Amino acid sequence: MKIQINTNADKVNEALTKIREVGSVSIDGDNTGSFSAKGVKGRFLYDDGTLVIVIDDKPWLASDSMIESEIKKFFK
């Protein structure tokens, strides 16, 4: 599953801080990394105002739309 969000670097940093409170974040470069929280594992790439998140694993009961909705809450 792939999610694309138009945002800014400050919002991305805020979201990563919130994810660290409930899971883990690994930054692989200036704008790329991976995360794991509440059974959801994925990767992200932030470039020029666009954040792309790829979900690699999720609980089988969690629908794609539910995961996307929860992730987008970090950017409101």
PyMOL CGO cylinders between C-alpha atoms (Angstrom):
from pymol import cmd
from pymol.cgo import CYLINDER

trace = [
    CYLINDER, 0.00, 0.00, 0.00, 1.30, 3.46, -0.92, 0.3, 1, 1, 1, 1, 1, 1,
    CYLINDER, 1.30, 3.46, -0.92, 0.14, 6.77, 0.59, 0.3, 1, 1, 1, 1, 1, 1,
    CYLINDER, 0.14, 6.77, 0.59, 1.09, 10.20, -0.77, 0.3, 1, 1, 1, 1, 1, 1,
    CYLINDER, 1.09, 10.20, -0.77, 0.70, 13.33, 1.36, 0.3, 1, 1, 1, 1, 1, 1,
    CYLINDER, 0.70, 13.33, 1.36, 1.43, 16.94, 0.46, 0.3, 1, 1, 1, 1, 1, 1,
    CYLINDER, 1.43, 16.94, 0.46, 3.09, 18.44, 3.54, 0.3, 1, 1, 1, 1, 1, 1,
    CYLINDER, 3.09, 18.44, 3.54, 6.17, 20.27, 4.77, 0.3, 1, 1, 1, 1, 1, 1,
    CYLINDER, 6.17, 20.27, 4.77, 9.35, 19.22, 6.57, 0.3, 1, 1, 1, 1, 1, 1,
    CYLINDER, 9.35, 19.22, 6.57, 8.16, 20.55, 9.94, 0.3, 1, 1, 1, 1, 1, 1,
    CYLINDER, 8.16, 20.55, 9.94, 5.02, 18.38, 9.82, 0.3, 1, 1, 1, 1, 1, 1,
    CYLINDER, 5.02, 18.38, 9.82, 7.10, 15.35, 8.82, 0.3, 1, 1, 1, 1, 1, 1,
    CYLINDER, 7.10, 15.35, 8.82, 9.41, 15.91, 11.80, 0.3, 1, 1, 1, 1, 1, 1,
    CYLINDER, 9.41, 15.91, 11.80, 6.42, 16.33, 14.14, 0.3, 1, 1, 1, 1, 1, 1,
    CYLINDER, 6.42, 16.33, 14.14, 4.91, 13.07, 12.86, 0.3, 1, 1, 1, 1, 1, 1,
    CYLINDER, 4.91, 13.07, 12.86, 8.21, 11.20, 13.31, 0.3, 1, 1, 1, 1, 1, 1,
    CYLINDER, 8.21, 11.20, 13.31, 8.40, 12.45, 16.90, 0.3, 1, 1, 1, 1, 1, 1,
    CYLINDER, 8.40, 12.45, 16.90, 4.86, 11.19, 17.58, 0.3, 1, 1, 1, 1, 1, 1,
    CYLINDER, 4.86, 11.19, 17.58, 5.65, 7.81, 16.02, 0.3, 1, 1, 1, 1, 1, 1,
    CYLINDER, 5.65, 7.81, 16.02, 8.76, 7.49, 18.24, 0.3, 1, 1, 1, 1, 1, 1,
    CYLINDER, 8.76, 7.49, 18.24, 6.47, 7.84, 21.28, 0.3, 1, 1, 1, 1, 1, 1,
    CYLINDER, 6.47, 7.84, 21.28, 4.60, 4.62, 20.35, 0.3, 1, 1, 1, 1, 1, 1,
    CYLINDER, 4.60, 4.62, 20.35, 7.08, 2.78, 18.14, 0.3, 1, 1, 1, 1, 1, 1,
    CYLINDER, 7.08, 2.78, 18.14, 10.39, 3.21, 16.36, 0.3, 1, 1, 1, 1, 1, 1,
    CYLINDER, 10.39, 3.21, 16.36, 11.76, 5.29, 13.51, 0.3, 1, 1, 1, 1, 1, 1,
    CYLINDER, 11.76, 5.29, 13.51, 14.98, 4.79, 11.57, 0.3, 1, 1, 1, 1, 1, 1,
    CYLINDER, 14.98, 4.79, 11.57, 16.28, 7.64, 9.40, 0.3, 1, 1, 1, 1, 1, 1,
    CYLINDER, 16.28, 7.64, 9.40, 18.38, 6.30, 6.52, 0.3, 1, 1, 1, 1, 1, 1,
    CYLINDER, 18.38, 6.30, 6.52, 19.27, 9.64, 4.93, 0.3, 1, 1, 1, 1, 1, 1,
    CYLINDER, 19.27, 9.64, 4.93, 18.17, 13.25, 4.93, 0.3, 1, 1, 1, 1, 1, 1,
    CYLINDER, 18.17, 13.25, 4.93, 14.69, 12.42, 3.74, 0.3, 1, 1, 1, 1, 1, 1,
    CYLINDER, 14.69, 12.42, 3.74, 14.16, 8.67, 3.84, 0.3, 1, 1, 1, 1, 1, 1,
    CYLINDER, 14.16, 8.67, 3.84, 13.70, 6.01, 6.47, 0.3, 1, 1, 1, 1, 1, 1,
    CYLINDER, 13.70, 6.01, 6.47, 11.48, 3.36, 8.00, 0.3, 1, 1, 1, 1, 1, 1,
    CYLINDER, 11.48, 3.36, 8.00, 9.07, 3.09, 10.91, 0.3, 1, 1, 1, 1, 1, 1,
    CYLINDER, 9.07, 3.09, 10.91, 7.22, 0.58, 13.02, 0.3, 1, 1, 1, 1, 1, 1,
    CYLINDER, 7.22, 0.58, 13.02, 4.32, 1.32, 15.36, 0.3, 1, 1, 1, 1, 1, 1,
    CYLINDER, 4.32, 1.32, 15.36, 1.33, -0.64, 16.62, 0.3, 1, 1, 1, 1, 1, 1,
    CYLINDER, 1.33, -0.64, 16.62, 1.92, -3.52, 14.21, 0.3, 1, 1, 1, 1, 1, 1,
    CYLINDER, 1.92, -3.52, 14.21, 2.31, -1.29, 11.15, 0.3, 1, 1, 1, 1, 1, 1,
    CYLINDER, 2.31, -1.29, 11.15, 5.70, -1.30, 9.41, 0.3, 1, 1, 1, 1, 1, 1,
    CYLINDER, 5.70, -1.30, 9.41, 6.67, 0.85, 6.50, 0.3, 1, 1, 1, 1, 1, 1,
    CYLINDER, 6.67, 0.85, 6.50, 9.09, 3.12, 4.70, 0.3, 1, 1, 1, 1, 1, 1,
    CYLINDER, 9.09, 3.12, 4.70, 8.94, 6.80, 3.83, 0.3, 1, 1, 1, 1, 1, 1,
    CYLINDER, 8.94, 6.80, 3.83, 10.50, 9.30, 1.46, 0.3, 1, 1, 1, 1, 1, 1,
    CYLINDER, 10.50, 9.30, 1.46, 10.04, 13.05, 1.77, 0.3, 1, 1, 1, 1, 1, 1,
    CYLINDER, 10.04, 13.05, 1.77, 10.96, 15.16, -1.25, 0.3, 1, 1, 1, 1, 1, 1,
    CYLINDER, 10.96, 15.16, -1.25, 10.06, 18.75, -2.07, 0.3, 1, 1, 1, 1, 1, 1,
    CYLINDER, 10.06, 18.75, -2.07, 6.72, 18.97, -0.26, 0.3, 1, 1, 1, 1, 1, 1,
    CYLINDER, 6.72, 18.97, -0.26, 5.57, 15.40, -0.90, 0.3, 1, 1, 1, 1, 1, 1,
    CYLINDER, 5.57, 15.40, -0.90, 5.75, 12.55, 1.59, 0.3, 1, 1, 1, 1, 1, 1,
    CYLINDER, 5.75, 12.55, 1.59, 5.40, 9.05, 0.16, 0.3, 1, 1, 1, 1, 1, 1,
    CYLINDER, 5.40, 9.05, 0.16, 4.74, 6.26, 2.65, 0.3, 1, 1, 1, 1, 1, 1,
    CYLINDER, 4.74, 6.26, 2.65, 4.84, 2.59, 1.70, 0.3, 1, 1, 1, 1, 1, 1,
    CYLINDER, 4.84, 2.59, 1.70, 3.22, 0.18, 4.16, 0.3, 1, 1, 1, 1, 1, 1,
    CYLINDER, 3.22, 0.18, 4.16, 5.11, -3.10, 4.12, 0.3, 1, 1, 1, 1, 1, 1,
    CYLINDER, 5.11, -3.10, 4.12, 3.22, -4.93, 6.88, 0.3, 1, 1, 1, 1, 1, 1,
    CYLINDER, 3.22, -4.93, 6.88, 0.08, -4.36, 8.91, 0.3, 1, 1, 1, 1, 1, 1,
    CYLINDER, 0.08, -4.36, 8.91, -2.26, -6.33, 11.16, 0.3, 1, 1, 1, 1, 1, 1,
    CYLINDER, -2.26, -6.33, 11.16, -4.59, -8.42, 9.00, 0.3, 1, 1, 1, 1, 1, 1,
    CYLINDER, -4.59, -8.42, 9.00, -7.67, -6.89, 10.63, 0.3, 1, 1, 1, 1, 1, 1,
    CYLINDER, -7.67, -6.89, 10.63, -6.60, -3.34, 9.73, 0.3, 1, 1, 1, 1, 1, 1,
    CYLINDER, -6.60, -3.34, 9.73, -7.98, -2.22, 6.37, 0.3, 1, 1, 1, 1, 1, 1,
    CYLINDER, -7.98, -2.22, 6.37, -5.92, -0.08, 4.00, 0.3, 1, 1, 1, 1, 1, 1,
    CYLINDER, -5.92, -0.08, 4.00, -8.37, 2.80, 4.42, 0.3, 1, 1, 1, 1, 1, 1,
    CYLINDER, -8.37, 2.80, 4.42, -8.12, 2.61, 8.22, 0.3, 1, 1, 1, 1, 1, 1,
    CYLINDER, -8.12, 2.61, 8.22, -4.30, 2.70, 8.09, 0.3, 1, 1, 1, 1, 1, 1,
    CYLINDER, -4.30, 2.70, 8.09, -4.35, 5.62, 5.64, 0.3, 1, 1, 1, 1, 1, 1,
    CYLINDER, -4.35, 5.62, 5.64, -6.81, 7.54, 7.80, 0.3, 1, 1, 1, 1, 1, 1,
    CYLINDER, -6.81, 7.54, 7.80, -4.71, 7.05, 10.95, 0.3, 1, 1, 1, 1, 1, 1,
    CYLINDER, -4.71, 7.05, 10.95, -1.51, 8.11, 9.19, 0.3, 1, 1, 1, 1, 1, 1,
    CYLINDER, -1.51, 8.11, 9.19, -3.11, 11.25, 7.75, 0.3, 1, 1, 1, 1, 1, 1,
    CYLINDER, -3.11, 11.25, 7.75, -4.15, 12.32, 11.26, 0.3, 1, 1, 1, 1, 1, 1,
    CYLINDER, -4.15, 12.32, 11.26, -0.48, 13.05, 11.97, 0.3, 1, 1, 1, 1, 1, 1,
    CYLINDER, -0.48, 13.05, 11.97, -0.53, 15.78, 9.31, 0.3, 1, 1, 1, 1, 1, 1,
    CYLINDER, -0.53, 15.78, 9.31, -3.64, 17.77, 10.24, 0.3, 1, 1, 1, 1, 1, 1,
]
cmd.load_cgo(trace, "trace")
